[in-house]
Amino acid sequence: MTRKSKSSAPSQRMLRVGELVRHALSAFLVREDIQDEVLLGVTITVPEVRMTPDLKLASAYIMPLGGQNAEEIAAALNRNKKFIRGGIASSLSLKYVPSLRFFVDDTFAEADRIESLLRSKKVSRDLMEEEDNGTV
């Protein structure tokens, strides 16, 4: 009997539970129930939550509005993760509420970096050369 090969892609269940946790986190963070001076008056976006295959650990990627003090805000959320976990437990219909970890979402910065590379003079020159050679 052969074993099924492990895939690195998340399962539908992992994606669905990740979205449930993301929505619960977003709703909880809007209420501003956390008593931490770093988080007072800060609007936090939760673009993605990734679940482990056993659904016991949720990695939440966050970005404060404007992007200022992102590392400090992620650290404050990690300090309060047990309180946040308890706060979202009632809104999740799961047997176990996953443990939370918070990370700064760097996809926006990476997208800006790629965009600036594509707009650089060197890339523009290379594209013009390809057009002249008829390879594009």
VENDAJO-V379727 format. One record per residue. N is the residue number from 1. D_FIRST is the distance of its C-alpha to the first C-alpha in Angstrom with 1 decimal. Layout:
BEGIN
N:D_FIRST  N:D_FIRST
END
This chain:
BEGIN
1:0.0  2:3.8  3:6.7  4:9.7  5:12.5  6:15.5  7:18.5  8:22.0  9:23.4  10:24.3  11:22.8  12:25.3  13:25.5  14:26.4  15:29.0  16:30.4  17:30.9  18:32.3  19:34.9  20:35.8  21:36.4  22:38.4  23:40.6  24:41.2  25:42.1  26:44.4  27:46.2  28:46.5  29:47.9  30:50.5  31:51.9  32:52.8  33:52.3  34:51.4  35:54.5  36:54.1  37:57.0  38:54.7  39:53.2  40:56.4  41:57.2  42:54.2  43:52.2  44:48.5  45:46.0  46:42.3  47:40.7  48:37.1  49:34.9  50:31.4  51:29.0  52:26.3  53:22.8  54:23.6  55:27.0  56:29.0  57:30.8  58:32.8  59:34.4  60:37.5  61:39.3  62:43.0  63:46.1  64:49.7  65:52.0  66:53.8  67:51.3  68:53.8  69:52.7  70:49.0  71:47.9  72:50.4  73:49.2  74:45.5  75:46.6  76:48.6  77:45.7  78:43.5  79:46.3  80:46.3  81:42.6  82:42.6  83:45.5  84:43.9  85:40.6  86:42.8  87:44.7  88:41.8  89:40.0  90:42.1  91:41.4  92:37.6  93:35.8  94:32.9  95:31.8  96:32.2  97:34.6  98:33.1  99:34.9  100:36.8  101:37.5  102:40.1  103:40.3  104:42.9  105:41.6  106:42.5  107:41.4  108:45.0  109:46.3  110:43.7  111:44.5  112:48.2  113:47.6  114:45.8  115:48.5  116:51.2  117:49.6  118:49.5  119:53.1  120:54.3  121:56.8  122:54.6  123:51.8  124:54.5  125:56.1  126:52.8  127:52.3  128:55.8  129:55.4  130:52.3  131:54.3  132:57.1  133:54.9  134:53.4  135:49.8  136:49.2
END
